[in-house]
Amino acid sequence: MSNLEFYLDNNGFEYLKSSKNALGIFFPVQFDEQVITDLKGEGGKVVQRLDGIYYPSKHYGKYFELNKMLKKIYLEFADYVVFQSDYSREQCFAMLGIKDASEYSIIHNGVNKNMFFPDFSNIPGGMIKFITTGNFRNIDMIEPVVKALDILNKKVQLELHIIGPVVTESILSLFKRDYIIMHGSKKLPEVADILKKSHIFIYSHLNPPCPNSVLEAISTGLPIVGFDSGAMSELCWFSKDLLAFVSDDIFQKYEDFNTESLADKIELSIREYNYYRQLALQYYNLYSFDECGKKYIEVFDKIFNEK
């Protein structure tokens, strides 16, 4: 959302900072119901952006209550919905209900290409530098990665660079490996710099809707290894064979993440590194925020300005 705000401001798109006197309102996931009700009562329009939602295999019995408000907005108030990926649309259609094609768009997140771009001269020496980034809050985001690299650490020289905060104490022990280098939270230019100096990006996340971490890694021309979960095969369509199979379910379960399968894909990325690196460099221009921002403006013009 901060990227979108920056794009709108730099492209002269005028908008209000509050809902008072607004023709419409745009927000991620959910918003104050009274504000929405008042705006709709005045003939205003509502555009809701949805990414991931709550589901039984991760949120157990709490998912229904957690989805309650966003579902009400989705079904009763939203004039238009923006999904972050086709996978996000599938999730919402399954859990919340189906929308007509005229009532939604799919807009992938975008990346600042002036910041995230490849270092074409970066070639692995003896040491292979893996990297993963994110806000590490759940076990599915790190356990499969370190267990897979534990297997490979006996075969090849490697480092795993980790960028981002670890916000859940129960997973701290997983980071205690000699080959792991913790960078902590970094500003985006620093993230971009470390990505450019790395060789292979590893991503593990259960049912991700449209992870910025992956888009940033694609933009720096890194081969992406991970699980075929959520939107991963949608975003990494040009190198899907580096994604380990999980299941055909929309809402996958962490129990279906297979460490050995991930290790096999990591080994493939090492063995055929030159091929996957060239493939990654061929498609690093995907997911520009300029393209993303233009699509949002098209939605706003269509919905808020229609008679």
LINWO-V566669 format. One record per residue. N is the residue number from 1. RES is the residue in one letter. SS is DSSP state (A for helix, B for strand, O for the rest). OMEGA is omega in whole degrees, 0 to 359 (* if undefined). D_FIRST is the distance of its C-alpha to the first C-alpha in Angstrom with 1 decimal. Layout:
n:res:ss:omega:d_first
N:RES:SS:OMEGA:D_FIRST
N:RES:SS:OMEGA:D_FIRST
//
This chain:
n:res:ss:omega:d_first
1:M:O:178:0.0
2:S:A:176:3.8
3:N:A:180:5.3
4:L:A:178:5.0
5:E:A:179:6.1
6:F:A:181:8.6
7:Y:A:181:9.7
8:L:A:180:10.5
9:D:A:183:12.2
10:N:A:178:14.2
11:N:O:172:15.3
12:G:O:178:16.6
13:F:O:184:14.7
14:E:O:178:15.7
15:Y:O:181:14.1
16:L:O:178:15.1
17:K:O:175:13.8
18:S:O:183:15.6
19:S:O:181:17.0
20:K:O:180:20.5
21:N:O:182:22.0
22:A:O:173:19.0
23:L:O:181:19.8
24:G:B:182:17.0
25:I:B:178:13.9
26:F:B:182:10.6
27:F:B:174:8.8
28:P:B:170:8.1
29:V:O:183:11.6
30:Q:O:184:13.6
31:F:O:181:14.3
32:D:O:185:17.5
33:E:A:182:20.2
34:Q:A:178:22.3
35:V:A:179:19.8
36:I:A:180:19.2
37:T:A:180:23.0
38:D:A:181:23.8
39:L:A:178:21.5
40:K:A:178:23.0
41:G:A:178:26.4
42:E:O:179:26.0
43:G:O:180:25.2
44:G:O:182:21.4
45:K:B:182:19.2
46:V:B:173:16.5
47:V:B:182:13.8
48:Q:B:175:12.5
49:R:B:181:10.2
50:L:B:173:12.0
51:D:O:176:12.1
52:G:O:174:14.9
53:I:O:182:17.3
54:Y:O:185:20.2
55:Y:O:190:23.5
56:P:A:188:27.1
57:S:A:179:27.5
58:K:A:185:24.9
59:H:A:172:24.7
60:Y:A:186:28.3
61:G:A:182:29.5
62:K:A:191:26.4
63:Y:A:183:24.3
64:F:A:181:25.7
65:E:A:180:24.9
66:L:A:180:21.4
67:N:A:193:20.7
68:K:A:184:22.6
69:M:A:181:20.1
70:L:A:178:17.5
71:K:A:179:20.6
72:K:A:178:22.1
73:I:A:181:19.1
74:Y:A:185:19.1
75:L:A:190:22.8
76:E:A:188:23.7
77:F:A:188:21.0
78:A:O:172:18.5
79:D:O:182:19.8
80:Y:B:180:17.4
81:V:B:172:15.3
82:V:B:175:12.8
83:F:B:181:13.6
84:Q:O:179:11.9
85:S:O:175:15.5
86:D:A:175:19.1
87:Y:A:176:19.6
88:S:A:177:16.9
89:R:A:180:18.9
90:E:A:177:22.1
91:Q:A:184:21.0
92:C:A:177:20.1
93:F:A:181:23.2
94:A:A:187:25.3
95:M:A:188:24.1
96:L:O:183:23.1
97:G:O:186:25.0
98:I:O:174:25.1
99:K:O:174:23.4
100:D:O:182:25.2
101:A:A:180:24.0
102:S:A:186:23.6
103:E:A:181:21.1
104:Y:B:171:18.3
105:S:B:172:16.7
106:I:B:180:15.6
107:I:O:176:12.8
108:H:O:173:12.5
109:N:O:181:9.6
110:G:O:184:10.6
111:V:B:175:12.1
112:N:O:185:13.2
113:K:O:174:16.8
114:N:O:181:18.3
115:M:O:183:17.5
116:F:O:179:17.9
117:F:O:186:21.3
118:P:O:163:24.6
119:D:O:187:27.6
120:F:O:182:30.2
121:S:O:184:33.0
122:N:O:181:31.8
123:I:O:181:34.6
124:P:O:171:35.4
125:G:O:177:38.6
126:G:O:183:40.2
127:M:O:176:37.1
128:I:B:183:34.2
129:K:B:173:30.9
130:F:B:179:28.5
131:I:B:171:25.0
132:T:B:182:22.3
133:T:B:178:19.0
134:G:O:176:16.8
135:N:O:194:16.7
136:F:B:185:20.3
137:R:O:182:20.8
138:N:O:184:23.0
139:I:A:182:26.2
140:D:A:183:25.1
141:M:A:185:22.8
142:I:O:185:25.8
143:E:A:180:29.2
144:P:A:181:29.8
145:V:A:183:28.8
146:V:A:179:31.2
147:K:A:177:33.9
148:A:A:180:33.8
149:L:A:173:34.0
150:D:A:179:36.8
151:I:A:186:38.8
152:L:A:182:38.1
153:N:O:179:38.6
154:K:O:186:42.3
155:K:O:185:42.4
156:V:O:173:40.2
157:Q:O:183:39.1
158:L:B:170:35.4
159:E:B:171:32.7
160:L:B:178:29.4
161:H:B:183:26.7
162:I:B:179:24.1
163:I:B:177:20.9
164:G:O:181:18.9
165:P:O:172:19.9
166:V:B:190:22.4
167:V:O:180:21.7
168:T:O:185:24.5
169:E:A:185:28.0
170:S:A:180:29.7
171:I:A:184:28.5
172:L:A:183:29.4
173:S:A:181:32.8
174:L:A:183:31.3
175:F:A:183:30.2
176:K:O:177:33.8
177:R:O:181:35.0
178:D:O:184:36.8
179:Y:O:182:34.7
180:I:B:176:31.3
181:I:B:182:29.7
182:M:B:179:27.0
183:H:B:182:24.7
184:G:B:179:22.5
185:S:O:179:19.1
186:K:O:172:18.5
187:K:O:186:16.3
188:L:A:178:14.8
189:P:A:178:17.9
190:E:A:176:20.1
191:V:A:181:18.6
192:A:A:182:19.1
193:D:A:181:22.7
194:I:A:176:23.7
195:L:A:182:22.5
196:K:A:182:24.6
197:K:O:181:27.6
198:S:O:184:27.4
199:H:O:184:29.1
200:I:B:179:27.7
201:F:B:177:24.4
202:I:B:181:24.9
203:Y:B:176:22.4
204:S:O:179:23.4
205:H:O:181:21.2
206:L:O:175:22.4
207:N:O:181:20.8
208:P:O:183:17.4
209:P:O:177:15.2
210:C:O:190:13.4
211:P:O:177:13.5
212:N:A:180:11.8
213:S:A:181:15.1
214:V:A:180:17.1
215:L:A:178:15.4
216:E:A:178:15.8
217:A:A:175:19.4
218:I:A:183:20.1
219:S:A:176:19.1
220:T:O:172:21.6
221:G:O:180:24.2
222:L:O:169:25.0
223:P:B:183:26.7
224:I:B:177:24.6
225:V:B:179:26.8
226:G:B:177:25.8
227:F:B:175:26.4
228:D:O:184:26.2
229:S:O:178:23.9
230:G:O:184:20.9
231:A:O:187:19.3
232:M:A:181:21.1
233:S:A:176:23.8
234:E:A:182:21.6
235:L:A:182:19.5
236:C:O:185:22.7
237:W:A:184:25.0
238:F:A:179:27.0
239:S:A:183:28.2
240:K:A:182:28.2
241:D:A:173:31.5
242:L:A:180:29.8
243:L:B:182:28.3
244:A:B:180:30.6
245:F:O:177:31.4
246:V:O:176:30.4
247:S:O:178:31.3
248:D:O:182:30.8
249:D:O:173:29.2
250:I:O:178:25.8
251:F:O:182:25.4
252:Q:O:180:27.0
253:K:O:180:28.6
254:Y:A:180:28.5
255:E:A:181:32.3
256:D:A:175:32.1
257:F:O:184:30.5
258:N:O:183:33.6
259:T:A:181:33.8
260:E:A:178:36.7
261:S:A:177:34.8
262:L:A:178:31.9
263:A:A:178:34.6
264:D:A:180:36.2
265:K:A:176:33.1
266:I:A:177:32.7
267:E:A:177:36.3
268:L:A:180:35.9
269:S:A:177:33.1
270:I:A:184:35.6
271:R:A:182:38.6
272:E:O:189:37.0
273:Y:A:183:34.7
274:N:A:179:35.7
275:Y:A:184:35.0
276:Y:A:175:31.6
277:R:A:178:30.6
278:Q:A:177:31.8
279:L:A:179:29.9
280:A:A:179:26.7
281:L:A:178:27.3
282:Q:A:187:28.1
283:Y:O:184:24.6
284:Y:O:181:22.3
285:N:O:176:21.1
286:L:O:170:19.2
287:Y:O:174:15.4
288:S:B:178:14.8
289:F:A:174:11.5
290:D:A:178:13.8
291:E:A:179:14.8
292:C:A:182:11.5
293:G:A:179:10.5
294:K:A:181:14.1
295:K:A:177:14.0
296:Y:A:179:11.2
297:I:A:177:13.4
298:E:A:178:16.4
299:V:A:181:15.2
300:F:A:178:14.6
301:D:A:182:18.0
302:K:A:188:19.7
303:I:A:186:18.8
304:F:A:183:18.6
305:N:O:182:21.5
306:E:O:182:23.9
307:K:O:*:27.2
//
